[in-house]
Amino acid sequence: MKRSLSKVLLILIIILFLPAYIYAISCTVTEVIDGDTFYCIPKEKVTGVRIHKDGSISVRLYGIDAPEKDQPYGIEARNSLKDLVKEKTVRLDLCWFTINCYSTYFSSIYWPTCRNY
């Protein structure tokens, strides 16, 4: 009993202290859905998410809660994100815990100017 409790405790400690950051990928943004979601085509292979027919994946910006298109300021939010990233190559930091029920990555994004948003 003591031995199995020790193993469980060790496993819990390992899981708690695993780094959340797994890897970064580069991708080219193909479509902006709204102020916090876009599709991009990754330059590297990614796993665990749904790949669209055109090879793109869905990405939701971590920590951003922009209005939907049909909400007040939704179009403005989408256009602002579109001005920043549409058809540009960006770097995404992907995490193991950041895939939601829609097979969308939650990610931090880095523009080529090296500013973190």
Rosetta blueprint (number, residue, H / E / L):
1 M L
2 K H
3 R H
4 S H
5 L H
6 S H
7 K H
8 V H
9 L H
10 L H
11 I H
12 L H
13 I H
14 I H
15 I H
16 L H
17 F H
18 L L
19 P L
20 A L
21 Y E
22 I E
23 Y E
24 A E
25 I E
26 S E
27 C E
28 T E
29 V E
30 T E
31 E E
32 V E
33 I E
34 D E
35 G L
36 D L
37 T E
38 F E
39 Y E
40 C E
41 I E
42 P E
43 K L
44 E L
45 K L
46 V L
47 T L
48 G L
49 V L
50 R L
51 I L
52 H L
53 K L
54 D L
55 G L
56 S L
57 I E
58 S E
59 V E
60 R E
61 L E
62 Y L
63 G L
64 I L
65 D L
66 A L
67 P L
68 E L
69 K L
70 D L
71 Q L
72 P L
73 Y L
74 G H
75 I H
76 E H
77 A H
78 R H
79 N H
80 S H
81 L H
82 K H
83 D H
84 L H
85 V H
86 K L
87 E L
88 K L
89 T E
90 V E
91 R E
92 L E
93 D E
94 L E
95 C E
96 W E
97 F E
98 T E
99 I E
100 N L
101 C L
102 Y L
103 S L
104 T L
105 Y E
106 F E
107 S E
108 S E
109 I E
110 Y E
111 W L
112 P L
113 T L
114 C L
115 R L
116 N E
117 Y L
